[in-house]
Amino acid sequence: MTPQESRPKTEALFARAVSVIPGGIYGHMSPAHSIPEAAPYFAERAEGCRYWDIDGREFIDFMCGFGTMILGYAHAEIESVAAAQRARGNCFNHPTQHFVELAEELTSRIDFASWAVFGKNGSDMTTWSIQVAREATGRKKILMVRGAYHGVDAWCTPGHGGLIPEDRLHVHSFCWNDAVDFKAALDRYRGEIAAVIITPFHHPAFGQSDMPEEGFIETIESSCREQEIVFILDDIRAGFRLHTGGSHRFFGFDPDISCFCKALGNGYPISSAVGREALRVPASKVFLTGSYWNNAVPMAVAKACLRILDRDRVIDHLDAMGRRLIDGLLEVSRRYGIEITASGPPALPYITFAEDRSFRLMQRFCRACMEQGVFFHPHHNWFLSAAHHETDIDQAIDAAELAFSRLNHEN
């Protein structure tokens, strides 16, 4: 049976999509960014860590809505909270009490924060944060890590279309874990830098995750303090997966602003930035709004999600399941004489094949796993959720063993 024959609804709906949507499916969910003709194109439903496409194919999902589903799909407690608020209303002329209560929760949980604001996407918060830094300092320049992803706005998008040179005229990069390169950028633009923005660990596209070396982030932090530069942490991807107080607590440093999204709402659209008291006035001067940004349902859900993360010790579970998955994959790959590398925290693992710069081996591996009902992404880090349990992990490892066996035979 060919992939097309096993996915008739997918093929038909994608043909319709291509006629009315540029690219059919665009952005990071495009089939071109995964495994065309093997990966799901359109979702039908999901529950726990299981995901069904419109042709009824079932997958154990190790992407979790690209990291948004930290508790799992259709989480009963979360959906009950959402339904209760939805019955009272969602989008109003004004915010609800959840708006204030969620800000109170975040500022009590994030140790350096005295205020919070809200949006819908990670890009909303990272872009707004650099505007706050420029307002606070009266400077133009932004320093970021080369290859880092901070969203889709013109100053940081990894795309190329529709941009002009002026979009990035004042955005400059330095190499991750290279304190010398960072200090050279500081010296080159001394007195002109409004902000330095980093992720808690480096998770570039098409590259291994890279944890911070000892002293690297401390160098950034101390330099920002000395030169009165706003230090921004983009914690969109890792936030609340490594520490319930933010990833800076896990790695041991103190930013001026932290940006969150992904795990905050367990699939409901919400993002947040929190910041120091010294930035309260500049933050109040940078216009921030949207007709849906204060919707009550996502805010009610976010409060419940944070509570459940604490109560159920979800971070410990993510770490344990991630370690079980990584250890299992390393063991079975060695059994077939195939060298793979695992990088990044266990809760957000990234797997690569040695000397596989083209990603062709990884693509073949992921295709074989998808055919057995396990959804691994070939180019992006994976995500664990509270809904992944030992039996799910072991089933995924069994699928991986068959995939490694196939690769070994083909080579």
C-alpha positions as CSV (number, residue, x, y, z in Angstrom):
1,M,0.0,0.0,0.0
2,T,1.4,3.4,-1.0
3,P,1.3,6.4,1.4
4,Q,-1.3,8.0,-0.9
5,E,-3.5,5.0,-0.9
6,S,-3.4,4.9,2.9
7,R,-4.2,8.6,3.2
8,P,-7.0,9.4,0.8
9,K,-8.6,12.0,2.9
10,T,-5.3,13.7,3.5
11,E,-4.4,13.8,-0.2
12,A,-7.9,15.1,-1.2
13,L,-8.0,17.8,1.5
14,F,-4.4,19.0,0.8
15,A,-5.3,19.3,-2.9
16,R,-8.2,21.6,-1.9
17,A,-5.9,23.5,0.5
18,V,-3.3,24.2,-2.3
19,S,-6.0,25.9,-4.4
20,V,-7.1,28.4,-1.7
21,I,-4.1,28.7,0.7
22,P,-0.5,29.8,-0.3
23,G,1.5,26.6,0.0
24,G,-1.5,24.6,1.1
25,I,-0.1,24.5,4.7
26,Y,2.5,27.1,5.5
27,G,5.0,27.9,8.2
28,H,6.5,25.3,10.5
29,M,3.5,23.0,10.0
30,S,4.2,22.7,6.3
31,P,4.7,19.1,5.1
32,A,8.0,20.3,3.6
33,H,9.3,20.8,7.1
34,S,8.6,17.3,8.1
35,I,8.2,14.1,6.1
36,P,6.0,14.6,3.0
37,E,3.7,11.7,2.3
38,A,4.3,10.1,5.7
39,A,3.7,12.7,8.4
40,P,0.1,13.8,9.4
41,Y,-1.1,16.9,7.4
42,F,-4.4,17.5,9.1
43,A,-5.5,16.6,12.6
44,E,-8.8,14.9,13.4
45,R,-8.6,14.6,17.2
46,A,-6.2,13.9,20.0
47,E,-6.2,12.6,23.6
48,G,-3.4,12.3,26.1
49,C,-0.3,11.8,24.1
50,R,-2.2,10.2,21.2
51,Y,-3.0,12.0,17.9
52,W,-5.2,10.9,15.0
53,D,-5.1,12.4,11.5
54,I,-8.1,12.7,9.2
55,D,-7.5,9.3,7.8
56,G,-7.7,7.7,11.2
57,R,-4.0,7.0,11.6
58,E,-3.0,7.0,15.3
59,F,0.4,8.3,16.5
60,I,2.1,8.6,19.8
61,D,2.9,12.3,19.6
62,F,6.3,13.5,20.6
63,M,5.7,17.1,19.4
64,C,2.8,17.9,21.7
65,G,1.5,20.8,19.5
66,F,5.1,22.0,19.1
67,G,5.4,22.1,22.9
68,T,2.0,23.6,23.8
69,M,0.4,20.5,25.3
70,I,2.5,20.1,28.5
71,L,-0.3,18.2,30.3
72,G,-1.5,16.3,27.2
73,Y,-4.4,16.6,24.8
74,A,-8.0,16.9,26.1
75,H,-6.9,17.1,29.7
76,A,-10.1,16.6,31.7
77,E,-9.3,19.2,34.4
78,I,-8.2,21.8,31.9
79,E,-11.2,21.3,29.6
80,S,-13.5,21.5,32.6
81,V,-12.0,24.9,33.6
82,A,-12.2,26.1,29.9
83,A,-15.9,25.0,29.6
84,A,-16.9,26.7,32.8
85,Q,-15.4,30.0,31.7
86,R,-16.7,29.6,28.2
87,A,-20.2,29.3,29.5
88,R,-19.8,32.8,31.1
89,G,-18.1,34.2,28.0
90,N,-14.6,34.5,26.5
91,C,-14.1,37.7,24.5
92,F,-15.4,40.9,26.1
93,N,-14.9,44.6,25.8
94,H,-12.8,44.4,29.0
95,P,-10.6,41.9,30.8
96,T,-11.9,39.7,33.5
97,Q,-10.6,39.0,37.0
98,H,-8.5,36.2,35.5
99,F,-6.4,38.9,33.9
100,V,-5.3,40.2,37.3
101,E,-5.2,36.9,39.0
102,L,-2.9,35.4,36.4
103,A,-0.6,38.4,36.6
104,E,-0.5,37.9,40.4
105,E,0.3,34.2,40.0
106,L,3.2,34.9,37.6
107,T,4.7,37.7,39.6
108,S,4.6,35.6,42.7
109,R,6.2,32.6,40.9
110,I,8.8,34.4,38.9
111,D,11.3,35.6,41.4
112,F,12.5,38.9,39.8
113,A,9.1,39.9,38.3
114,S,6.9,42.7,39.7
115,W,4.6,43.0,36.6
116,A,3.2,40.9,33.8
117,V,1.5,41.5,30.5
118,F,-0.2,39.2,28.1
119,G,-0.5,38.3,24.4
120,K,-1.3,35.3,22.2
121,N,2.0,34.2,20.5
122,G,5.7,34.1,21.5
123,S,6.5,36.7,18.9
124,D,4.1,39.1,20.5
125,M,6.2,39.1,23.7
126,T,9.7,39.0,22.3
127,T,9.0,41.9,19.9
128,W,7.3,43.9,22.6
129,S,10.1,43.3,25.0
130,I,12.8,44.7,22.7
131,Q,10.5,47.8,22.3
132,V,10.4,48.2,26.0
133,A,14.2,47.9,26.1
134,R,14.5,50.6,23.5
135,E,12.1,52.8,25.4
136,A,14.0,52.2,28.7
137,T,17.4,52.9,27.3
138,G,16.9,55.3,24.5
139,R,19.1,53.1,22.4
140,K,18.6,51.2,19.1
141,K,20.8,48.1,18.9
142,I,19.7,44.6,19.8
143,L,22.2,41.7,20.3
144,M,21.0,38.1,19.7
145,V,22.6,34.7,19.3
146,R,23.4,33.7,15.8
147,G,20.9,31.1,14.6
148,A,18.5,31.7,17.5
149,Y,14.7,31.7,16.9
150,H,12.7,34.5,18.5
151,G,9.6,34.6,16.3
152,V,8.3,35.7,12.9
153,D,8.5,39.5,13.2
154,A,10.8,41.2,10.7
155,W,13.7,41.8,13.1
156,C,14.1,38.1,13.8
157,T,12.2,35.9,11.3
158,P,14.2,33.0,9.8
159,G,12.4,33.7,6.5
160,H,13.5,35.9,3.7
161,G,10.4,37.1,1.8
162,G,9.1,40.6,2.3
163,L,12.1,41.9,4.3
164,I,14.1,45.1,3.7
165,P,17.6,45.8,5.0
166,E,16.3,48.4,7.4
167,D,14.3,45.7,9.3
168,R,17.6,44.3,10.8
169,L,19.8,47.4,10.6
170,H,20.1,47.5,14.3
171,V,20.1,43.8,15.1
172,H,23.5,42.1,15.5
173,S,24.5,38.6,16.4
174,F,27.2,36.8,18.4
175,C,28.0,33.1,18.7
176,W,26.5,31.0,21.5
177,N,28.9,30.0,24.3
178,D,31.5,32.4,22.9
179,A,32.1,35.0,25.5
180,V,34.9,36.6,23.5
181,D,32.6,37.1,20.5
182,F,29.9,38.5,22.8
183,K,32.3,41.0,24.3
184,A,33.5,42.0,20.9
185,A,29.9,42.9,19.9
186,L,29.5,44.8,23.2
187,D,32.7,46.8,22.4
188,R,31.7,47.4,18.8
189,Y,28.4,49.0,19.7
190,R,29.2,50.3,23.2
191,G,26.6,52.9,24.3
192,E,24.2,51.9,21.5
193,I,22.8,48.6,22.8
194,A,19.3,48.5,24.2
195,A,18.9,44.8,24.8
196,V,20.5,41.4,24.7
197,I,18.0,38.6,24.1
198,I,18.9,34.9,24.5
199,T,17.1,31.5,25.0
200,P,18.1,29.6,28.2
201,F,19.9,27.0,26.0
202,H,20.6,27.2,22.3
203,H,18.0,25.3,20.2
204,P,18.7,26.4,16.6
205,A,16.8,25.1,13.6
206,F,18.6,22.1,12.0
207,G,21.2,22.0,14.7
208,Q,21.9,20.2,18.0
209,S,20.7,21.8,21.2
210,D,23.6,23.3,23.1
211,M,23.5,23.9,26.8
212,P,25.3,27.0,28.2
213,E,28.9,26.6,29.2
214,E,29.9,27.6,32.7
215,G,30.2,31.4,33.0
216,F,28.8,32.2,29.6
217,I,25.3,33.5,30.6
218,E,26.9,35.0,33.7
219,T,29.1,37.0,31.4
220,I,26.1,38.3,29.5
221,E,24.2,39.1,32.7
222,S,27.1,41.0,34.4
223,S,27.9,42.9,31.2
224,C,24.2,44.0,30.8
225,R,24.3,45.2,34.4
226,E,27.5,47.2,33.9
227,Q,26.3,48.9,30.7
228,E,22.6,49.3,31.7
229,I,21.5,47.0,28.9
230,V,18.1,45.2,29.3
231,F,18.7,41.4,29.5
232,I,15.8,39.5,27.9
233,L,15.1,35.8,28.3
234,D,13.1,34.2,25.5
235,D,11.7,31.3,27.5
236,I,8.9,30.6,25.0
237,R,10.0,27.0,24.2
238,A,11.4,25.8,27.5
239,G,9.4,27.9,30.1
240,F,7.8,25.8,32.8
241,R,9.3,22.6,31.4
242,L,12.6,22.9,33.4
243,H,11.5,24.8,36.5
244,T,8.2,26.1,37.6
245,G,9.7,29.4,38.3
246,G,11.2,29.8,34.8
247,S,14.2,28.4,33.1
248,H,16.5,31.1,34.5
249,R,16.1,29.3,37.9
250,F,17.2,26.0,36.4
251,F,20.3,27.6,34.9
252,G,21.0,30.0,37.7
253,F,20.9,33.6,36.3
254,D,18.6,36.6,36.5
255,P,17.2,38.4,33.4
256,D,15.3,41.7,33.4
257,I,12.4,40.4,31.3
258,S,11.2,36.8,30.6
259,C,8.9,35.8,27.8
260,F,6.6,32.8,28.1
261,C,4.1,31.0,25.9
262,K,3.9,27.3,24.8
263,A,3.4,25.4,28.1
264,L,1.5,28.3,29.8
265,G,-1.9,27.4,28.4
266,N,-1.8,23.7,27.5
267,G,-2.9,24.5,23.9
268,Y,-5.0,27.6,24.6
269,P,-3.6,30.7,23.0
270,I,-1.8,32.8,25.6
271,S,1.7,34.3,26.1
272,S,3.2,36.6,28.7
273,A,6.1,38.8,29.5
274,V,7.2,39.5,33.1
275,G,9.7,42.1,34.2
276,R,11.5,44.0,36.9
277,E,10.1,47.0,38.7
278,A,12.7,49.3,37.1
279,L,11.0,48.6,33.7
280,R,7.4,49.2,34.8
281,V,7.2,52.8,33.4
282,P,8.8,52.0,30.1
283,A,6.6,48.9,29.8
284,S,3.5,51.1,30.3
285,K,4.6,53.4,27.5
286,V,4.9,50.7,24.8
287,F,1.5,50.1,23.2
288,L,0.3,46.5,23.6
289,T,-3.1,45.4,22.7
290,G,-5.3,43.0,20.6
291,S,-9.0,42.3,20.5
292,Y,-8.5,38.7,21.7
293,W,-5.5,39.2,23.9
294,N,-7.4,39.4,27.2
295,N,-9.8,36.5,26.4
296,A,-10.9,34.9,29.6
297,V,-10.8,31.2,28.7
298,P,-7.0,31.0,28.1
299,M,-6.3,33.0,31.2
300,A,-8.5,30.7,33.4
301,V,-6.8,27.7,31.8
302,A,-3.3,29.2,32.4
303,K,-4.0,29.6,36.1
304,A,-5.2,25.9,36.2
305,C,-2.2,24.7,34.2
306,L,0.3,26.3,36.5
307,R,-1.4,24.9,39.5
308,I,-1.4,21.4,38.0
309,L,2.3,21.6,37.1
310,D,3.1,22.2,40.8
311,R,0.6,19.7,42.2
312,D,1.5,16.8,40.0
313,R,5.2,17.4,39.9
314,V,5.0,17.5,36.1
315,I,8.5,18.7,35.6
316,D,9.9,15.7,37.4
317,H,7.7,13.4,35.2
318,L,8.9,15.1,32.0
319,D,12.5,14.6,33.0
320,A,12.0,11.0,33.9
321,M,10.1,10.1,30.7
322,G,12.6,12.1,28.6
323,R,15.5,10.2,30.1
324,R,13.7,6.9,29.6
325,L,13.2,7.7,25.9
326,I,16.8,8.9,25.3
327,D,18.4,6.0,27.1
328,G,16.2,3.6,25.2
329,L,17.0,5.1,21.8
330,L,20.7,5.2,22.5
331,E,20.7,1.5,23.6
332,V,18.8,0.2,20.6
333,S,20.8,2.3,18.1
334,R,24.1,0.9,19.5
335,R,22.6,-2.6,19.1
336,Y,22.5,-2.0,15.3
337,G,25.8,-0.2,15.1
338,I,24.2,3.2,14.4
339,E,25.6,6.3,16.2
340,I,23.1,8.9,17.3
341,T,23.5,11.9,19.6
342,A,21.0,13.2,22.1
343,S,21.2,16.9,23.0
344,G,19.2,19.4,25.1
345,P,17.3,18.7,28.3
346,P,15.4,15.4,28.5
347,A,12.1,17.2,28.6
348,L,12.9,18.7,25.2
349,P,15.3,16.2,23.5
350,Y,16.9,16.6,20.2
351,I,18.2,13.5,18.3
352,T,20.6,13.5,15.4
353,F,22.5,10.9,13.5
354,A,26.3,11.2,13.4
355,E,27.6,12.7,10.2
356,D,24.1,13.2,8.9
357,R,24.4,16.8,7.7
358,S,21.7,16.4,5.1
359,F,19.3,14.9,7.6
360,R,18.5,12.1,5.2
361,L,19.1,9.4,7.8
362,M,17.0,11.2,10.3
363,Q,14.2,11.6,7.8
364,R,14.3,7.9,6.9
365,F,14.3,7.0,10.6
366,C,11.3,9.3,11.3
367,R,9.4,8.0,8.3
368,A,9.9,4.4,9.5
369,C,8.7,5.4,13.0
370,M,5.6,7.2,11.6
371,E,4.7,4.1,9.7
372,Q,4.5,2.3,13.0
373,G,2.5,5.1,14.7
374,V,5.1,7.1,16.4
375,F,5.4,10.8,15.5
376,F,9.0,12.0,15.8
377,H,10.0,15.2,14.0
378,P,13.2,15.0,11.9
379,H,14.4,18.6,12.3
380,H,12.9,20.0,15.4
381,N,13.5,19.2,19.1
382,W,10.8,16.9,20.5
383,F,8.6,17.5,23.6
384,L,7.5,15.2,26.4
385,S,4.2,15.8,28.2
386,A,2.5,14.7,31.5
387,A,0.4,12.3,29.4
388,H,3.5,10.2,28.2
389,H,3.9,7.2,30.4
390,E,6.3,4.3,30.5
391,T,4.2,2.1,28.2
392,D,4.1,4.9,25.6
393,I,7.8,5.4,25.8
394,D,8.5,1.7,25.5
395,Q,6.2,1.4,22.5
396,A,8.1,4.3,20.9
397,I,11.4,2.6,21.6
398,D,10.1,-0.6,20.1
399,A,9.2,1.3,16.9
400,A,12.6,2.9,16.9
401,E,14.3,-0.4,17.1
402,L,12.4,-1.6,14.0
403,A,13.4,1.6,12.3
404,F,17.1,1.2,13.2
405,S,16.9,-2.4,12.0
406,R,15.6,-1.2,8.7
407,L,18.3,1.4,8.4
408,N,21.0,-1.1,9.3
409,H,19.7,-3.5,6.6
410,E,19.4,-0.8,3.9
411,N,23.0,0.4,4.6
